[in-house]
Amino acid sequence: MAAVSNEFWNDKMKRLFHLYDIDRDGSITPVDFEILADKLSSLVGQDDTKRREDYATARKLLCQEIMRADENQDGKVTLEEWLQFHRRLADELRKPGTHPELLEQLTRRINTTFNMLDLNHDGHIARDEWVKTCQFFGVDKDAADKTFTTVAQGDKLDEKKAKTLFYDYIKLDDPNHISNCCVCFL
């Protein structure tokens, strides 16, 4: 496959950008991650101090990883910076022997994302966790349930498969690939 540049891939990366641009100001900033972490912590209940702390830590890690796309170091990631960063990332992921540091950075991002979706920290994403999180991001409940059925076995999406889907979502531009049937939260 040639370098990532097709319209489908650009569209899905734009959708992902808009998931992170929580305040809808046209850029991703650390403030977006504070808002996101606060909102996500409400999925498991505000009275759960440990989970609020987990989300605060996850927010910081996710923010650090995503802010790597801030090419001009002005404290915000524009859509163009986001697309350029992820285009380079996808191209690198397709090479044999992906640069170890880049792979480690993406792995941290994927691990953090998985842990945020695994609401009860039992090592897999259950159907209700998936649907609840999708609804949080504005996905219709029936559509979320249908995509879960497509990507999971039974009522669980195991960690290894979820992480593989996340990697594939970034690197592949095939609209028929299973990783593209769901909203990814990377």
C-alpha positions as a Markdown table, in Angstrom:
| # | Residue | x | y | z |
|---|---|---|---|---|
| 1 | Met | 0.0 | 0.0 | 0.0 |
| 2 | Ala | 1.3 | 3.5 | -0.8 |
| 3 | Ala | 1.6 | 6.3 | 1.7 |
| 4 | Val | -1.6 | 7.1 | 3.5 |
| 5 | Ser | -3.4 | 9.9 | 1.6 |
| 6 | Asn | -6.8 | 8.5 | 0.6 |
| 7 | Glu | -10.0 | 10.3 | 1.3 |
| 8 | Phe | -11.4 | 7.5 | 3.5 |
| 9 | Trp | -8.4 | 7.5 | 5.8 |
| 10 | Asn | -8.5 | 11.3 | 6.0 |
| 11 | Asp | -12.2 | 11.3 | 6.9 |
| 12 | Lys | -11.7 | 8.8 | 9.7 |
| 13 | Met | -8.8 | 10.7 | 11.1 |
| 14 | Lys | -10.8 | 13.9 | 11.0 |
| 15 | Arg | -13.6 | 12.2 | 13.0 |
| 16 | Leu | -11.1 | 11.0 | 15.5 |
| 17 | Phe | -9.7 | 14.6 | 15.8 |
| 18 | His | -13.2 | 15.9 | 16.5 |
| 19 | Leu | -13.7 | 13.3 | 19.2 |
| 20 | Tyr | -10.7 | 14.8 | 21.1 |
| 21 | Asp | -11.6 | 18.5 | 20.3 |
| 22 | Ile | -14.1 | 18.4 | 23.2 |
| 23 | Asp | -14.6 | 22.1 | 23.4 |
| 24 | Arg | -15.1 | 22.4 | 19.7 |
| 25 | Asp | -12.6 | 25.3 | 19.2 |
| 26 | Gly | -10.9 | 23.7 | 16.2 |
| 27 | Ser | -7.8 | 22.5 | 18.0 |
| 28 | Ile | -6.8 | 19.9 | 20.6 |
| 29 | Thr | -5.3 | 21.3 | 23.8 |
| 30 | Pro | -4.7 | 20.0 | 27.3 |
| 31 | Val | -8.0 | 21.6 | 28.3 |
| 32 | Asp | -9.8 | 19.1 | 26.1 |
| 33 | Phe | -8.3 | 16.3 | 28.0 |
| 34 | Glu | -9.3 | 17.7 | 31.3 |
| 35 | Ile | -12.9 | 18.0 | 30.1 |
| 36 | Leu | -12.8 | 14.5 | 28.6 |
| 37 | Ala | -11.4 | 12.9 | 31.8 |
| 38 | Asp | -14.1 | 14.7 | 33.9 |
| 39 | Lys | -16.9 | 13.5 | 31.6 |
| 40 | Leu | -15.5 | 10.0 | 31.3 |
| 41 | Ser | -15.2 | 9.7 | 35.1 |
| 42 | Ser | -18.9 | 10.2 | 35.3 |
| 43 | Leu | -19.4 | 6.9 | 33.4 |
| 44 | Val | -18.2 | 5.0 | 36.5 |
| 45 | Gly | -19.5 | 7.4 | 39.2 |
| 46 | Gln | -18.1 | 10.5 | 40.8 |
| 47 | Asp | -17.9 | 8.8 | 44.2 |
| 48 | Asp | -15.2 | 6.3 | 43.0 |
| 49 | Thr | -12.1 | 8.2 | 44.1 |
| 50 | Lys | -9.7 | 5.5 | 42.7 |
| 51 | Arg | -11.3 | 5.6 | 39.2 |
| 52 | Arg | -11.2 | 9.4 | 39.2 |
| 53 | Glu | -7.5 | 9.2 | 40.0 |
| 54 | Asp | -7.1 | 6.6 | 37.2 |
| 55 | Tyr | -8.8 | 8.9 | 34.7 |
| 56 | Ala | -6.6 | 11.9 | 35.8 |
| 57 | Thr | -3.5 | 9.8 | 35.2 |
| 58 | Ala | -4.9 | 8.5 | 31.9 |
| 59 | Arg | -5.8 | 12.0 | 30.8 |
| 60 | Lys | -2.2 | 13.1 | 31.5 |
| 61 | Leu | -0.7 | 10.2 | 29.6 |
| 62 | Leu | -3.1 | 10.5 | 26.7 |
| 63 | Cys | -2.6 | 14.2 | 26.5 |
| 64 | Gln | 1.2 | 13.8 | 26.4 |
| 65 | Glu | 1.0 | 11.2 | 23.6 |
| 66 | Ile | -1.5 | 13.2 | 21.5 |
| 67 | Met | 0.2 | 16.5 | 22.0 |
| 68 | Arg | 3.3 | 15.0 | 20.2 |
| 69 | Ala | 1.4 | 16.1 | 17.0 |
| 70 | Asp | 1.9 | 19.7 | 18.0 |
| 71 | Glu | 4.5 | 20.4 | 15.3 |
| 72 | Asn | 5.0 | 24.1 | 16.0 |
| 73 | Gln | 4.9 | 23.6 | 19.8 |
| 74 | Asp | 2.2 | 26.3 | 20.4 |
| 75 | Gly | 0.3 | 24.2 | 22.9 |
| 76 | Lys | -2.5 | 23.1 | 20.5 |
| 77 | Val | -2.8 | 20.5 | 17.8 |
| 78 | Thr | -4.6 | 21.8 | 14.7 |
| 79 | Leu | -6.4 | 19.5 | 12.3 |
| 80 | Glu | -3.6 | 19.8 | 9.8 |
| 81 | Glu | -1.0 | 18.9 | 12.4 |
| 82 | Trp | -3.1 | 16.0 | 13.5 |
| 83 | Leu | -3.5 | 14.7 | 9.9 |
| 84 | Gln | 0.3 | 15.1 | 9.2 |
| 85 | Phe | 1.3 | 13.4 | 12.4 |
| 86 | His | -1.1 | 10.4 | 11.9 |
| 87 | Arg | -0.1 | 10.1 | 8.2 |
| 88 | Arg | 3.5 | 9.8 | 9.2 |
| 89 | Leu | 2.5 | 7.4 | 12.0 |
| 90 | Ala | 0.5 | 5.2 | 9.7 |
| 91 | Asp | 3.3 | 5.1 | 7.1 |
| 92 | Glu | 5.8 | 4.1 | 9.7 |
| 93 | Leu | 3.6 | 1.4 | 11.1 |
| 94 | Arg | 3.4 | -0.3 | 7.7 |
| 95 | Lys | 7.2 | -0.5 | 7.4 |
| 96 | Pro | 9.0 | -3.7 | 8.5 |
| 97 | Gly | 10.8 | -2.9 | 11.7 |
| 98 | Thr | 8.8 | 0.1 | 12.9 |
| 99 | His | 10.9 | 2.5 | 14.8 |
| 100 | Pro | 10.9 | 1.2 | 18.4 |
| 101 | Glu | 10.4 | 4.6 | 20.1 |
| 102 | Leu | 7.4 | 5.3 | 17.9 |
| 103 | Leu | 6.0 | 1.9 | 18.6 |
| 104 | Glu | 6.5 | 2.4 | 22.3 |
| 105 | Gln | 4.7 | 5.8 | 22.2 |
| 106 | Leu | 1.7 | 4.4 | 20.3 |
| 107 | Thr | 1.6 | 1.4 | 22.6 |
| 108 | Arg | 1.3 | 3.7 | 25.7 |
| 109 | Arg | -1.5 | 5.6 | 23.9 |
| 110 | Ile | -3.3 | 2.4 | 23.1 |
| 111 | Asn | -2.8 | 0.9 | 26.6 |
| 112 | Thr | -4.2 | 4.1 | 28.1 |
| 113 | Thr | -7.2 | 4.1 | 25.8 |
| 114 | Phe | -7.9 | 0.5 | 26.5 |
| 115 | Asn | -7.8 | 1.1 | 30.2 |
| 116 | Met | -10.2 | 4.0 | 29.9 |
| 117 | Leu | -12.7 | 1.8 | 28.0 |
| 118 | Asp | -12.4 | -1.1 | 30.3 |
| 119 | Leu | -14.5 | 0.6 | 32.9 |
| 120 | Asn | -14.2 | -2.1 | 35.6 |
| 121 | His | -10.6 | -3.0 | 34.9 |
| 122 | Asp | -11.3 | -6.7 | 34.3 |
| 123 | Gly | -9.0 | -7.1 | 31.3 |
| 124 | His | -11.6 | -6.9 | 28.6 |
| 125 | Ile | -14.2 | -4.5 | 27.2 |
| 126 | Ala | -17.7 | -5.8 | 27.9 |
| 127 | Arg | -20.6 | -5.0 | 25.7 |
| 128 | Asp | -22.2 | -2.6 | 28.2 |
| 129 | Glu | -18.8 | -0.8 | 28.6 |
| 130 | Trp | -18.5 | -0.5 | 24.8 |
| 131 | Val | -22.1 | 0.7 | 24.3 |
| 132 | Lys | -21.9 | 3.2 | 27.3 |
| 133 | Thr | -18.6 | 4.7 | 26.0 |
| 134 | Cys | -19.9 | 4.9 | 22.4 |
| 135 | Gln | -23.0 | 6.6 | 23.6 |
| 136 | Phe | -20.9 | 9.1 | 25.5 |
| 137 | Phe | -19.2 | 10.0 | 22.2 |
| 138 | Gly | -22.6 | 10.4 | 20.5 |
| 139 | Val | -23.0 | 7.0 | 18.8 |
| 140 | Asp | -26.5 | 5.6 | 18.7 |
| 141 | Lys | -27.0 | 2.7 | 21.1 |
| 142 | Asp | -28.2 | 0.2 | 18.4 |
| 143 | Ala | -25.2 | 1.1 | 16.2 |
| 144 | Ala | -22.8 | 0.7 | 19.1 |
| 145 | Asp | -24.3 | -2.7 | 19.9 |
| 146 | Lys | -24.1 | -3.8 | 16.3 |
| 147 | Thr | -20.4 | -2.8 | 16.0 |
| 148 | Phe | -19.6 | -4.6 | 19.2 |
| 149 | Thr | -21.1 | -7.8 | 17.8 |
| 150 | Thr | -18.9 | -7.4 | 14.8 |
| 151 | Val | -15.6 | -6.9 | 16.6 |
| 152 | Ala | -16.1 | -9.0 | 19.8 |
| 153 | Gln | -16.7 | -12.7 | 20.6 |
| 154 | Gly | -19.8 | -12.9 | 22.6 |
| 155 | Asp | -20.1 | -10.2 | 25.2 |
| 156 | Lys | -16.4 | -9.5 | 25.6 |
| 157 | Leu | -13.7 | -7.9 | 23.5 |
| 158 | Asp | -10.4 | -9.1 | 24.8 |
| 159 | Glu | -7.5 | -6.8 | 25.3 |
| 160 | Lys | -5.3 | -8.2 | 22.6 |
| 161 | Lys | -7.9 | -8.0 | 19.9 |
| 162 | Ala | -9.0 | -4.5 | 21.0 |
| 163 | Lys | -5.4 | -3.3 | 20.8 |
| 164 | Thr | -4.9 | -4.9 | 17.4 |
| 165 | Leu | -8.0 | -3.1 | 16.2 |
| 166 | Phe | -6.7 | 0.2 | 17.5 |
| 167 | Tyr | -3.4 | -0.2 | 15.6 |
| 168 | Asp | -5.1 | -1.3 | 12.5 |
| 169 | Tyr | -7.5 | 1.7 | 12.7 |
| 170 | Ile | -4.6 | 4.1 | 12.4 |
| 171 | Lys | -2.5 | 2.3 | 9.8 |
| 172 | Leu | -5.1 | 0.9 | 7.4 |
| 173 | Asp | -7.1 | 2.7 | 4.7 |
| 174 | Asp | -9.4 | -0.2 | 3.7 |
| 175 | Pro | -13.0 | 0.9 | 4.4 |
| 176 | Asn | -14.0 | -2.8 | 4.6 |
| 177 | His | -11.5 | -3.7 | 7.4 |
| 178 | Ile | -13.1 | -4.7 | 10.6 |
| 179 | Ser | -11.2 | -2.0 | 12.6 |
| 180 | Asn | -13.2 | 0.6 | 10.6 |
| 181 | Cys | -16.6 | -0.6 | 11.6 |
| 182 | Cys | -16.4 | 1.0 | 15.0 |
| 183 | Val | -15.6 | 4.3 | 16.6 |
| 184 | Cys | -12.0 | 4.1 | 17.8 |
| 185 | Phe | -11.0 | 6.2 | 20.8 |
| 186 | Leu | -7.3 | 6.6 | 20.1 |
